[in-house]
Amino acid sequence: AFPPDVVSQAPEDPLFGLMAAYKKDTDSKKVDLGIGAYRDNNAKPWVLPVVKQADDRLRSDPDLNHEYLPIGGLAEFTAASQKLILGKNSPALSDKRVVSLQTVSGTGAVHLGSLFLSKFYNPSNADAKAIYVSSPTWANHNQIITNVHLPMKSYPYFSKETKGLDFDGMYGAIEQAPSGSVILLHACAHNPTGVDPTQDQWKKIAKVMREKKHFPFFDCAYQGFASGSLATDAWAINHFVEQGFELMIAQSYAKNFGLYGERAGCFHFVAAPSSSAQDEVARVGSQLAILQRSEISNPPAYGARIASLILNDEKLFAQWEEDLRTMSGRIKDMRKALKENLDKLQTPGNWDHITAQIGMFSFTGLNEQQVQKLREQSHVYMTKNGRISMAGLNTGNVEYFAKAVDGVVR
Ligand code: PLP
C-alpha cells in the first residue's frame, strides 16, 4: 500500500543523528556541541536544585494522582505562565484579554498557533496569508509550519560579514511583506544564531510592524536562560503588548526549568485592547480547545505540576531565579573563555561575536568542511551550519576546542 514512490525513506533528523554519532564515538576527548540542552561543568545533565525540591514535594503528596488534566491544562500553571511572560501588572491581564492553553512544550505551542493560523487567519489581502520566519531559524519551525499547510516565507536575519544581526535586511523584508502578514519572532536567544535585536532595534521592528498591520507570533524558548533575568528576556514581547498589538506567544519550559522531557509549555493569545477583546478571546479560546482536543486531548501533567509549584511559591521562585543565573552565568563564562583562548592562539579572524551573541547557541562562522574536519580530527560534534551549543563547553574542554578550531581555520 505504501511503495517507495509514495513513501520514500526520510532522512534522519540531523540533530538526533549527530547525537547518535557522538554516543558511538569511543574517544575520551570527544566533545558534544550539538545538543540543545544545558550541561554542567562536568558535561552532565543538571537537575535544577529548585526542580528537585518541587519534585520531592510532589512525590510526597499523598493526594497525587494520574487523572486527566482539563483540555486547556492545569489552570494554576497557565495563569502563572501568563504572569511570567507578560508581567504581573500587564494591562492585557487586567483587561482579561489573554487566553492560554498548556501545550506539549514549546514545540506544541508553535504547532497549536500555526494550526490555528492555518485554519482561521484570513486577512483581507489574501497575499498576506503567510508566516515569515527568520533565515535561518530553528529547523523545526519549517517542518511544523509546512505540516499545517501554512504558506511560509522568510526574512533575512544573520549577517555573514559581521556575524551579527542583518538589521537592514530584516527591517526591509518586514516593511515589504504584504500588509497583515504573520511574522514569527524569537523573543530572545535566537536559535541557531545567538543573535538578538537590541531594544532600540525591537522598537523599530514594532513600529514598522504596526504600520504594516502585521501579526506577531513570538517563540519564547529561553526566558531567563539567555540573560539570567526573566524580565529582560521578555522585554520584546512586553514592548509589543504595550504598543497594543494583537499577538500570539509560544512559551517553553524545557530550557529554563531543565524540564526537557517533561514537555511543559504554554500557548497564549493576546487580543488587542478594544471593547470586544474579551469576546474575541472567548471565541478564539473555544476554537483552540477544539484543536487541542483533536490533537492531544489534554496535555501532560507532571512537568506542569513541577513548574506550577515553583511559579506559584515565592521562595521557590526566588531559588529558580538563582538557578537561572547559575546556568546563564556559566554559559557567559564559557563564551569569555572560548574567546580568550582563541585570542591567545591568535586564531585568524575576528571572534568578537562569540561574546556578543547570547543564549545556548553560537553561530561560529565555521563552514561545513571545517565542521567535518573538527569531527574527524578532534572528535568535536556540532551541526553542519557551524552552530555550537555553548552548554557543551566546560573548563575541561574549552581550551581543547579552541585549539581544534585554530587548527581548522589556519
Ligand atoms: N523554539 C525554539 C526557537 C527552540 O530553540 C526550541 C528548542 O530548541 C523550541 C522552540 C521548543 O522546544 P521544546 O519543544 O523542547 O520546548
Residues whose N, C-alpha, C, O or C-beta is under 5 A from the ligand:
A	BS01	PLP	G36 V104 S105 G106 T107 G108 W138 N191 D219 A221 S252 A254 Y260
